[in-house]
Structures are given as structure tokens and as C-alpha cells.
Amino acid sequence: MTQEEHVQQTIEKSIEAFWNHEKEKKPSIFEFLYFQYLFIQKRWWALQFICLIILWTLLNLGFSQTIERKAIAVIIPIFTLLILPELWKSRKNNMEDIENSSVHTIRDIYLARLILFGAIDLFGLTTLWLFTFPQGIENMIFELLIPFNGICILMLGCLAFYPGREPYLPISLCFLFTIGWLLVISNENLYRSLSYPLWLLLFLFSCILLVFMVCHLIQKCKEVQA
């Protein structure tokens, strides 16, 4: 074995020993979620909370159901879009390669942020609806969760398929989705013509598509890591 080969072998063993040592110190899932929680800028959750307060106020002012549906159709997409800055942060700052070289990869970071935002946002939406309309769980599904899922699908789809660093495309798509959803909700004849099974089918389809987007994004992160 030449001296150069011996040096190369020593380097490879040193790197392997370093990674084994780092993996032994790898935090648990809950510790990692807590670390990610600390890294997330809390102003986005504060703004989401303000959106929920505004929506709760509008829903308790005695407006007609049509106006209430319009308020929900506008505020919920804005509420959901506030997730984007934290999801897009690694892409915008060109940190993906650096994060993929650490013990916890970009895949782990995306999953942690999705879990944290998903849990807190669903808790906020459920609490809002229970305090506002404790008897209308189907309305919560149709009027809150469908647009919530729709915006999440667009954001995750852009993360998975759009290579750009700036979030202009997801913001534009979410804006167009909000306008389209508002037009559907505002059309009283169309809204009432949609049957309960059709609304339920739309909700289930949005859930399936959302799961697909999450899985595709995670799979793409694995491919990048490899």
C-alpha cells in the first residue's frame, strides 16, 4: 500500500468514526422536534393566531352565512400561507446541501416543520370552530379544512417540483386558488347544489393528494441526499 493510499484510508476511517460518534449523540424524535420548534420564528404563529382572532370576531358579528363563508374563504388561505416562510427558508437561503450533510437531513427538517405546523394549526382551527359552531363538524371540514388542504398541497407541490429559490410561484398559485375558492363559495346556487357526498369526496381527495405531496417531497429529499 502506497503512502497516498494509506493516508486516504486513514481519512475514510476518521470520517466514519466521526459519523458513528455523531449518530450516537443523535437526539430523539421529540428532542429534535423541540430543537426545530426553537428554530421556527414565532411571529408566523403569532400572525396565524391574529388571523384566527379576526375570523372568530367576524363569525360572531351576526353577518349572514354568505358573508361568513366569504370571510372564511379569504382568511383561511392567508392563515395557511403563513406556513410558507418556514418551509421555504432552507430553499431560499440555499441551505439544503449543508443540511443534507448533517446528521439530520433536509428530509428530517421538513418533516419536523410539517408536524409542528400541522399539529398547531389543526388545533387552532378545531378550537376556533368548536367555540364558534360546536354543532357543525361537517361545516368545519368543508369550509376550513378543504381550503387549508388546498393551500398546503400547492405549497408542498412547489417545494417538490419547482426548483426556484424565491417563493413567487407558490404565492401566486395560492392567490389564484383563493380567488377560485371565493368564487365557488360566493355563488349561492353552486354552493347549495353541491351535495354532502360531493363535499365529502372533495375533502377525501384533498387529503389523499396532500399525503401524496408530502410523500413525494420526502422521497425527493432522499434522492437529493443520495
Backbone as JSON, one array per atom type, in Angstrom:
{
  "sequence": "MTQEEHVQQTIEKSIEAFWNHEKEKKPSIFEFLYFQYLFIQKRWWALQFICLIILWTLLNLGFSQTIERKAIAVIIPIFTLLILPELWKSRKNNMEDIENSSVHTIRDIYLARLILFGAIDLFGLTTLWLFTFPQGIENMIFELLIPFNGICILMLGCLAFYPGREPYLPISLCFLFTIGWLLVISNENLYRSLSYPLWLLLFLFSCILLVFMVCHLIQKCKEVQA",
  "N": [[0.85, -1.21, 0.0], [0.63, 2.12, -0.94], [1.9, 5.3, 0.29], [0.11, 7.35, -0.19], [-2.3, 5.96, -0.54], [-2.54, 4.9, 1.99], [-2.88, 7.22, 3.53], [-5.33, 8.09, 2.46], [-6.99, 5.99, 3.27], [-6.84, 6.3, 6.02], [-8.09, 8.79, 6.31], [-10.71, 8.15, 5.45], [-11.47, 6.29, 7.43], [-11.37, 7.96, 9.65], [-13.4, 9.78, 9.05], [-15.58, 8.01, 9.04], [-15.53, 7.17, 11.72], [-16.07, 9.6, 12.94], [-18.74, 10.12, 12.06], [-20.07, 7.94, 13.17], [-19.75, 8.53, 15.85], [-21.22, 10.93, 15.97], [-23.78, 10.01, 15.34], [-24.33, 8.45, 17.54], [-24.77, 10.43, 19.39], [-27.08, 11.47, 18.45], [-30.12, 13.18, 18.77], [-33.31, 12.25, 20.27], [-36.55, 11.69, 18.65], [-38.47, 13.42, 19.75], [-36.84, 15.29, 21.02], [-35.56, 16.37, 18.79], [-37.77, 17.51, 17.47], [-38.36, 19.46, 19.35], [-36.04, 21.03, 19.21], [-36.31, 21.99, 16.58], [-38.65, 23.42, 16.91], [-37.69, 25.51, 18.46], [-36.11, 26.78, 16.58], [-37.92, 27.75, 14.72], [-39.4, 30.75, 13.67], [-41.37, 32.56, 15.79], [-43.12, 34.52, 15.08], [-44.68, 33.86, 12.9], [-46.55, 32.04, 13.83], [-47.78, 33.78, 15.6], [-48.96, 35.61, 13.83], [-50.71, 33.85, 12.56], [-52.37, 33.28, 14.7], [-53.53, 35.79, 15.04], [-54.99, 35.92, 12.67], [-56.9, 33.93, 13.19], [-58.23, 35.08, 15.37], [-59.33, 37.37, 14.16], [-61.03, 36.1, 12.33], [-62.72, 34.69, 14.09], [-63.92, 36.86, 15.35], [-65.33, 38.06, 13.21], [-67.13, 36.0, 12.64], [-68.77, 36.12, 14.76], [-70.23, 38.43, 14.67], [-72.73, 38.48, 13.67], [-73.25, 38.41, 10.91], [-74.58, 37.48, 7.66], [-74.8, 34.04, 6.49], [-73.62, 33.8, 4.0], [-71.79, 35.96, 3.85], [-70.17, 35.25, 5.98], [-69.08, 32.85, 5.02], [-67.58, 33.87, 2.9], [-65.7, 35.38, 4.31], [-64.34, 33.34, 5.64], [-63.33, 32.0, 3.41], [-61.39, 33.75, 2.51], [-59.68, 34.34, 4.7], [-58.73, 31.88, 5.73], [-57.0, 30.73, 3.65], [-54.95, 32.72, 3.78], [-54.13, 32.39, 6.42], [-53.09, 29.76, 6.22], [-51.07, 30.11, 4.34], [-49.11, 31.38, 5.75], [-47.46, 29.48, 6.71], [-45.59, 29.05, 4.79], [-43.1, 30.68, 4.75], [-41.37, 29.43, 6.66], [-41.2, 26.82, 5.69], [-39.99, 27.29, 3.28], [-37.59, 28.35, 3.89], [-35.06, 27.03, 3.97], [-34.7, 26.46, 1.26], [-34.69, 29.03, 0.09], [-32.47, 30.26, 1.29], [-30.48, 28.7, 0.33], [-29.62, 26.42, 1.75], [-29.89, 23.71, 1.64], [-27.99, 21.77, 0.77], [-26.06, 21.97, 2.78], [-27.57, 21.23, 5.04], [-28.21, 18.63, 4.33], [-25.79, 17.43, 4.67], [-25.5, 17.08, 7.33], [-26.21, 15.33, 10.48], [-28.99, 15.2, 10.83], [-31.02, 15.37, 8.12], [-32.28, 17.4, 5.34], [-34.7, 16.25, 4.78], [-35.55, 15.31, 7.32], [-35.83, 17.75, 8.59], [-37.84, 19.06, 7.1], [-39.96, 17.29, 7.63], [-40.2, 17.6, 10.42], [-40.94, 20.31, 10.63], [-43.35, 20.28, 9.23], [-44.87, 18.57, 10.86], [-44.96, 20.06, 13.26], [-46.18, 22.54, 12.48], [-48.52, 21.5, 11.33], [-49.78, 20.19, 13.52], [-50.18, 22.29, 15.39], [-51.65, 24.15, 13.86], [-53.97, 22.69, 13.1], [-54.99, 22.23, 15.63], [-55.56, 24.89, 16.35], [-57.52, 25.61, 14.38], [-59.53, 23.72, 14.94], [-60.18, 24.37, 17.59], [-61.13, 27.0, 17.23], [-63.42, 26.49, 15.66], [-64.97, 24.85, 17.32], [-65.6, 26.56, 19.4], [-67.06, 28.41, 18.0], [-69.03, 27.2, 16.26], [-70.22, 24.73, 17.7], [-71.79, 22.59, 16.92], [-71.43, 21.99, 14.26], [-69.64, 20.07, 12.69], [-69.35, 19.12, 10.1], [-69.38, 21.42, 8.58], [-67.01, 22.55, 9.38], [-65.19, 20.81, 8.2], [-65.76, 21.17, 5.46], [-65.59, 23.97, 4.96], [-63.3, 24.95, 6.24], [-61.17, 22.99, 6.32], [-60.9, 21.99, 3.7], [-60.02, 24.26, 2.05], [-57.69, 24.74, 3.54], [-56.23, 22.34, 3.18], [-55.96, 22.55, 0.4], [-54.27, 24.82, -0.01], [-51.99, 23.92, 1.33], [-51.31, 21.74, -0.3], [-50.57, 23.04, -2.68], [-48.33, 24.51, -1.8], [-46.54, 22.47, -0.92], [-46.37, 21.04, -3.27], [-45.03, 22.87, -4.9], [-42.6, 22.99, -3.54], [-41.72, 20.42, -4.03], [-41.65, 20.14, -6.86], [-40.89, 22.54, -8.06], [-37.99, 24.26, -8.87], [-37.09, 26.78, -8.16], [-35.62, 29.45, -6.17], [-36.93, 31.6, -4.99], [-40.11, 32.29, -3.46], [-42.17, 32.99, -5.29], [-43.83, 31.66, -7.15], [-45.41, 29.7, -5.59], [-46.81, 31.52, -3.96], [-48.25, 32.99, -5.86], [-49.84, 30.94, -6.99], [-51.33, 30.19, -4.75], [-52.73, 32.54, -4.34], [-54.33, 32.59, -6.66], [-55.79, 30.26, -6.2], [-57.2, 31.04, -3.92], [-58.86, 33.06, -4.96], [-60.37, 31.52, -6.79], [-61.61, 29.69, -5.02], [-63.07, 31.48, -3.46], [-64.87, 32.45, -5.36], [-66.39, 30.14, -5.84], [-67.51, 29.7, -3.3], [-68.94, 32.06, -3.03], [-70.92, 31.89, -4.93], [-74.08, 31.29, -4.56], [-76.03, 29.55, -5.62], [-74.46, 27.55, -6.83], [-73.04, 26.66, -4.59], [-75.06, 25.58, -2.94], [-75.95, 23.6, -4.6], [-74.08, 21.63, -4.54], [-73.81, 18.5, -3.25], [-73.83, 16.78, -0.03], [-72.34, 14.28, -0.1], [-70.64, 14.9, -2.27], [-69.11, 17.06, -1.34], [-67.82, 15.71, 0.73], [-66.38, 13.83, -0.75], [-64.68, 15.55, -2.13], [-63.19, 16.56, 0.01], [-61.93, 14.2, 0.95], [-60.42, 13.58, -1.32], [-58.7, 15.79, -1.36], [-57.27, 15.28, 0.98], [-55.98, 12.86, 0.33], [-54.41, 13.72, -1.83], [-52.82, 15.57, -0.52], [-51.36, 13.93, 1.25], [-49.98, 12.47, -0.68], [-48.37, 14.51, -1.79], [-46.75, 15.16, 0.4], [-45.4, 12.71, 0.78], [-44.09, 12.51, -1.71], [-42.41, 14.75, -1.61], [-40.76, 14.04, 0.54], [-39.58, 11.74, -0.54], [-38.18, 12.86, -2.65], [-36.33, 14.35, -1.23], [-34.84, 12.28, -0.15], [-33.66, 11.29, -2.49], [-32.09, 13.46, -3.24], [-30.36, 13.52, -1.1], [-29.06, 11.07, -1.44]],
  "CA": [[0.0, 0.0, 0.0], [1.42, 3.34, -1.03], [1.65, 6.27, 1.35], [-1.11, 8.09, -0.55], [-3.44, 5.09, -0.23], [-2.62, 4.79, 3.45], [-3.47, 8.48, 4.0], [-6.74, 8.08, 2.07], [-7.68, 5.03, 4.15], [-6.92, 6.93, 7.35], [-9.11, 9.82, 6.23], [-12.01, 7.5, 5.39], [-11.76, 5.73, 8.75], [-11.63, 9.08, 10.55], [-14.76, 10.28, 8.74], [-16.54, 7.01, 9.51], [-15.56, 7.23, 13.18], [-16.76, 10.85, 13.32], [-20.18, 9.98, 11.86], [-20.58, 7.0, 14.17], [-19.83, 9.27, 17.11], [-22.32, 11.88, 15.88], [-25.04, 9.27, 15.36], [-24.56, 8.04, 18.92], [-25.29, 11.59, 20.11], [-28.27, 11.94, 17.74], [-31.24, 13.32, 19.71], [-34.53, 11.5, 19.98], [-37.51, 12.38, 17.79], [-39.09, 14.53, 20.49], [-35.82, 16.32, 21.2], [-35.36, 17.03, 17.5], [-38.93, 18.37, 17.26], [-38.21, 20.6, 20.24], [-35.0, 21.9, 18.63], [-36.9, 22.67, 15.42], [-39.6, 24.4, 17.46], [-36.91, 26.68, 18.89], [-35.58, 27.47, 15.4], [-39.01, 28.38, 13.97], [-39.71, 32.1, 14.11], [-42.72, 32.5, 16.39], [-44.01, 35.56, 14.55], [-45.63, 33.28, 11.95], [-47.65, 31.54, 14.64], [-48.49, 34.94, 16.13], [-49.8, 36.11, 12.75], [-51.8, 32.89, 12.39], [-53.3, 33.49, 15.82], [-54.28, 37.01, 14.73], [-55.97, 35.54, 11.64], [-57.99, 33.2, 13.85], [-58.99, 36.05, 16.17], [-60.13, 38.17, 13.22], [-62.1, 35.25, 11.81], [-63.66, 34.45, 15.19], [-64.68, 38.11, 15.55], [-66.27, 38.21, 12.09], [-68.16, 34.97, 12.72], [-69.66, 36.42, 15.9], [-70.83, 39.75, 14.5], [-74.1, 38.33, 13.2], [-73.41, 38.55, 9.47], [-75.26, 36.37, 7.0], [-73.93, 32.9, 6.23], [-72.86, 34.05, 2.77], [-70.65, 36.82, 4.18], [-69.28, 34.46, 6.83], [-68.34, 31.92, 4.16], [-66.59, 34.66, 2.16], [-64.62, 35.71, 5.25], [-63.56, 32.11, 5.84], [-62.65, 31.69, 2.15], [-60.25, 34.66, 2.34], [-58.76, 34.32, 5.83], [-58.08, 30.56, 5.9], [-55.8, 30.63, 2.8], [-53.89, 33.57, 4.32], [-53.68, 31.66, 7.61], [-52.28, 28.61, 5.82], [-49.9, 30.59, 3.59], [-48.1, 31.84, 6.71], [-46.53, 28.36, 6.92], [-44.62, 29.02, 3.69], [-41.73, 31.18, 5.0], [-40.53, 28.46, 7.38], [-40.95, 25.68, 4.81], [-39.17, 27.71, 2.15], [-36.39, 29.02, 4.39], [-33.85, 26.32, 3.54], [-34.57, 26.63, -0.19], [-34.36, 30.42, -0.24], [-31.12, 30.58, 1.77], [-29.55, 27.74, -0.28], [-29.05, 25.67, 2.87], [-30.26, 22.3, 1.53], [-26.8, 20.93, 0.7], [-25.43, 21.97, 4.09], [-28.4, 20.45, 5.96], [-28.11, 17.23, 3.94], [-24.5, 16.9, 5.11], [-25.53, 16.94, 8.79], [-26.83, 14.09, 10.95], [-30.39, 15.34, 10.46], [-31.04, 15.88, 6.76], [-33.38, 18.28, 4.98], [-35.92, 15.46, 4.91], [-35.95, 15.33, 8.72], [-36.22, 19.12, 8.93], [-39.16, 19.27, 6.5], [-40.94, 16.5, 8.38], [-40.4, 18.22, 11.73], [-41.7, 21.56, 10.47], [-44.72, 19.92, 8.84], [-45.54, 18.04, 12.04], [-45.21, 21.15, 14.21], [-47.19, 23.46, 11.95], [-49.78, 20.77, 11.16], [-50.41, 19.95, 14.81], [-50.63, 23.55, 15.99], [-52.69, 24.76, 13.02], [-55.21, 21.91, 13.24], [-55.51, 22.53, 16.97], [-56.15, 26.23, 16.32], [-58.74, 25.58, 13.59], [-60.54, 22.94, 15.66], [-60.62, 25.16, 18.74], [-61.95, 28.09, 16.71], [-64.72, 26.02, 15.2], [-65.73, 24.34, 18.45], [-66.12, 27.71, 20.14], [-67.97, 29.19, 17.16], [-70.14, 26.35, 15.85], [-69.95, 23.42, 18.3], [-72.59, 21.51, 16.36], [-71.27, 21.87, 12.81], [-68.36, 19.5, 12.32], [-69.25, 18.99, 8.65], [-69.02, 22.73, 8.04], [-65.59, 22.73, 9.63], [-64.48, 20.04, 7.18], [-65.97, 21.71, 4.11], [-65.25, 25.38, 4.8], [-61.98, 25.25, 6.77], [-60.11, 22.03, 6.03], [-60.66, 21.86, 2.26], [-59.06, 25.28, 1.6], [-56.43, 24.51, 4.25], [-55.55, 21.29, 2.43], [-55.63, 23.04, -0.94], [-53.09, 25.68, 0.04], [-50.85, 23.06, 1.69], [-50.97, 20.96, -1.49], [-49.86, 23.93, -3.61], [-47.01, 24.85, -1.24], [-45.69, 21.29, -0.94], [-46.13, 20.73, -4.67], [-43.97, 23.75, -5.4], [-41.34, 22.54, -2.94], [-41.31, 19.14, -4.64], [-41.47, 20.18, -8.31], [-40.4, 23.84, -8.53], [-36.61, 24.39, -8.4], [-36.71, 28.17, -7.89], [-35.26, 29.83, -4.8], [-37.89, 32.57, -4.46], [-41.44, 31.68, -3.35], [-43.17, 33.74, -6.05], [-44.8, 30.75, -7.76], [-46.43, 29.23, -4.64], [-47.65, 32.64, -3.52], [-49.17, 33.29, -6.96], [-50.82, 29.85, -7.09], [-52.23, 30.28, -3.59], [-53.61, 33.68, -4.6], [-55.32, 32.16, -7.64], [-56.66, 29.3, -5.53], [-58.1, 31.79, -3.04], [-59.88, 33.7, -5.8], [-61.27, 30.48, -7.28], [-62.42, 29.18, -3.89], [-64.0, 32.55, -3.09], [-65.93, 32.47, -6.37], [-67.26, 28.98, -5.6], [-68.26, 29.93, -2.06], [-69.84, 33.21, -3.2], [-72.03, 31.51, -5.81], [-75.04, 30.61, -3.68], [-76.66, 28.43, -6.33], [-73.46, 26.48, -6.97], [-72.72, 26.15, -3.26], [-76.16, 24.75, -2.46], [-76.16, 22.46, -5.5], [-73.11, 20.59, -4.21], [-74.38, 17.64, -2.23], [-72.93, 16.39, 1.06], [-71.34, 13.28, -0.55], [-69.67, 15.52, -3.16], [-68.2, 17.79, -0.47], [-67.01, 14.72, 1.43], [-65.46, 13.29, -1.73], [-63.67, 16.58, -2.37], [-62.33, 16.6, 1.19], [-61.1, 13.0, 0.94], [-59.47, 13.73, -2.42], [-57.68, 16.75, -0.93], [-56.42, 14.6, 1.97], [-55.13, 11.91, -0.39], [-53.43, 14.48, -2.6], [-51.89, 16.16, 0.44], [-50.46, 12.86, 1.67], [-49.11, 12.18, -1.83], [-47.38, 15.57, -1.91], [-45.8, 15.0, 1.5], [-44.57, 11.53, 0.47], [-43.23, 12.82, -2.86], [-41.38, 15.68, -1.15], [-39.8, 13.28, 1.35], [-38.85, 10.88, -1.45], [-37.24, 13.7, -3.4], [-35.25, 14.68, -0.31], [-33.98, 11.08, -0.09], [-32.88, 11.21, -3.73], [-31.07, 14.51, -3.18], [-29.37, 13.09, -0.11], [-28.26, 10.01, -2.03]],
  "C": [[0.88, 1.25, 0.0], [1.06, 4.28, 0.12], [0.36, 7.05, 1.09], [-2.36, 7.27, -0.22], [-3.64, 4.95, 1.28], [-3.26, 6.04, 4.05], [-4.97, 8.52, 3.69], [-7.55, 7.15, 2.97], [-7.85, 5.61, 5.55], [-8.0, 8.0, 7.39], [-10.5, 9.2, 6.24], [-12.41, 6.9, 6.74], [-12.07, 6.83, 9.76], [-13.03, 9.64, 10.34], [-15.81, 9.32, 9.25], [-16.66, 7.03, 11.03], [-16.28, 8.48, 13.66], [-18.27, 10.7, 13.2], [-20.79, 8.99, 12.85], [-20.73, 7.67, 15.53], [-21.0, 10.24, 17.11], [-23.67, 11.18, 15.97], [-25.37, 8.77, 16.76], [-25.14, 9.18, 19.75], [-26.58, 12.13, 19.49], [-29.46, 12.03, 18.7], [-32.43, 12.47, 19.31], [-35.46, 12.33, 19.11], [-38.09, 13.6, 18.5], [-38.09, 15.65, 20.76], [-35.59, 17.09, 19.91], [-36.54, 17.96, 17.19], [-38.84, 19.62, 18.13], [-37.16, 21.58, 19.71], [-35.54, 22.67, 17.43], [-37.91, 23.72, 15.86], [-38.86, 25.67, 17.88], [-36.41, 27.47, 17.69], [-36.67, 28.22, 14.63], [-39.29, 29.76, 14.55], [-41.17, 32.18, 14.54], [-43.67, 33.56, 15.83], [-45.02, 34.99, 13.57], [-46.82, 32.68, 12.7], [-48.46, 32.69, 15.24], [-49.44, 35.52, 15.07], [-50.96, 35.16, 12.47], [-52.84, 33.05, 13.49], [-54.15, 34.74, 15.58], [-55.34, 36.72, 13.67], [-57.18, 34.84, 12.26], [-58.86, 34.13, 14.7], [-59.88, 36.91, 15.28], [-61.3, 37.35, 12.69], [-63.14, 34.97, 12.87], [-64.53, 35.69, 15.43], [-65.73, 38.29, 14.46], [-67.42, 37.21, 12.18], [-69.13, 35.22, 13.87], [-70.29, 37.8, 15.82], [-72.24, 39.68, 13.92], [-74.3, 38.56, 11.72], [-74.16, 37.35, 8.91], [-74.26, 35.24, 6.74], [-73.08, 33.1, 4.99], [-71.62, 34.89, 3.06], [-69.65, 36.07, 5.06], [-68.45, 33.49, 6.0], [-67.27, 32.66, 3.36], [-65.41, 35.02, 3.06], [-63.71, 34.51, 5.47], [-62.73, 31.81, 4.59], [-61.43, 32.57, 1.91], [-59.22, 34.46, 3.45], [-58.03, 32.98, 5.97], [-56.9, 30.37, 4.95], [-54.65, 31.5, 3.29], [-53.27, 32.92, 5.56], [-52.72, 30.53, 7.24], [-51.0, 29.06, 5.12], [-48.78, 31.06, 4.51], [-47.14, 30.71, 7.11], [-45.36, 28.45, 5.95], [-43.23, 29.53, 4.05], [-40.82, 30.18, 5.7], [-40.24, 27.23, 6.52], [-39.96, 26.04, 3.72], [-37.82, 28.26, 2.59], [-35.11, 28.35, 3.91], [-33.61, 26.5, 2.05], [-34.09, 28.04, -0.53], [-32.93, 30.76, 0.14], [-30.06, 29.61, 1.25], [-28.83, 26.91, 0.78], [-29.27, 24.17, 2.73], [-29.04, 21.39, 1.52], [-26.11, 20.84, 2.06], [-26.21, 21.1, 5.07], [-28.35, 18.97, 5.62], [-26.79, 16.6, 4.38], [-24.43, 16.73, 6.62], [-26.2, 15.62, 9.17], [-28.31, 14.08, 10.61], [-30.46, 16.03, 9.1], [-32.21, 16.83, 6.54], [-34.71, 17.56, 5.04], [-36.45, 15.5, 6.34], [-36.48, 16.72, 9.11], [-37.6, 19.44, 8.36], [-40.24, 18.54, 7.29], [-41.24, 17.14, 9.73], [-41.23, 19.49, 11.63], [-43.14, 21.28, 10.08], [-45.5, 19.39, 10.04], [-45.91, 19.16, 13.01], [-46.3, 22.09, 13.72], [-48.53, 22.75, 11.81], [-50.51, 20.59, 12.47], [-50.98, 21.24, 15.4], [-51.75, 24.19, 15.18], [-54.01, 24.01, 13.13], [-55.83, 22.12, 14.61], [-56.2, 23.89, 16.99], [-57.47, 26.26, 15.56], [-59.87, 24.84, 14.32], [-61.08, 23.72, 16.85], [-61.52, 26.3, 18.3], [-63.35, 27.6, 16.36], [-65.58, 25.49, 16.34], [-66.33, 25.47, 19.28], [-67.15, 28.49, 19.34], [-69.21, 28.4, 16.78], [-69.93, 24.94, 16.41], [-70.72, 22.27, 17.68], [-72.29, 21.21, 14.91], [-69.93, 21.32, 12.38], [-68.23, 19.36, 10.81], [-68.9, 20.32, 8.0], [-67.53, 23.03, 8.25], [-64.77, 22.02, 8.56], [-64.56, 20.73, 5.83], [-65.39, 23.11, 3.95], [-63.86, 25.74, 5.32], [-60.91, 24.29, 6.23], [-59.86, 21.85, 4.54], [-59.74, 22.97, 1.75], [-57.7, 25.16, 2.29], [-55.6, 23.46, 3.52], [-55.1, 21.78, 1.06], [-54.38, 23.9, -0.96], [-51.85, 24.87, 0.39], [-50.37, 22.24, 0.49], [-50.15, 21.81, -2.46], [-48.45, 24.24, -3.09], [-46.06, 23.65, -1.32], [-45.38, 20.86, -2.38], [-45.04, 21.59, -5.26], [-42.62, 23.38, -4.81], [-40.8, 21.3, -3.63], [-40.94, 19.28, -6.11], [-40.83, 21.46, -8.84], [-38.99, 24.08, -7.99], [-36.2, 25.81, -7.98], [-36.43, 28.43, -6.42], [-36.28, 30.77, -4.17], [-39.3, 31.98, -4.48], [-42.53, 32.39, -4.16], [-44.24, 32.81, -6.64], [-45.82, 30.23, -6.75], [-47.35, 30.33, -4.14], [-48.68, 32.97, -4.59], [-50.25, 32.21, -7.09], [-51.82, 29.88, -5.94], [-53.2, 31.45, -3.75], [-54.71, 33.31, -5.58], [-56.3, 31.15, -7.04], [-57.67, 30.02, -4.64], [-59.21, 32.47, -3.82], [-60.88, 32.66, -6.3], [-62.17, 29.94, -6.19], [-63.46, 30.21, -3.45], [-65.16, 32.63, -4.08], [-66.9, 31.31, -6.18], [-68.13, 29.22, -4.38], [-69.28, 31.05, -2.22], [-71.04, 32.91, -4.09], [-73.02, 30.66, -5.02], [-75.67, 29.41, -4.35], [-75.71, 27.24, -6.47], [-73.17, 25.83, -5.62], [-73.8, 25.2, -2.76], [-76.41, 23.53, -3.35], [-75.19, 21.32, -5.23], [-73.63, 19.77, -3.03], [-73.34, 17.29, -1.17], [-71.91, 15.33, 0.61], [-70.26, 13.89, -1.46], [-68.65, 16.32, -2.36], [-67.25, 16.82, 0.24], [-65.97, 14.11, 0.5], [-64.33, 14.27, -2.03], [-62.68, 16.66, -1.21], [-61.38, 15.39, 1.22], [-60.04, 13.07, -0.15], [-58.35, 14.69, -2.03], [-56.73, 16.12, 0.09], [-55.46, 13.63, 1.29], [-54.03, 12.63, -1.16], [-52.39, 15.12, -1.69], [-50.88, 15.13, 0.92], [-49.48, 12.5, 0.56], [-48.01, 13.23, -1.95], [-46.33, 15.47, -0.82], [-44.84, 13.85, 1.2], [-43.61, 11.82, -0.68], [-42.1, 13.76, -2.45], [-40.32, 14.95, -0.35], [-38.95, 12.37, 0.47], [-37.82, 11.66, -2.24], [-36.06, 14.1, -2.52], [-34.29, 13.51, -0.15], [-33.08, 10.99, -1.31], [-31.77, 12.25, -3.74], [-29.95, 14.12, -2.22], [-28.44, 12.03, -0.67], [-27.29, 10.55, -3.08]]
}
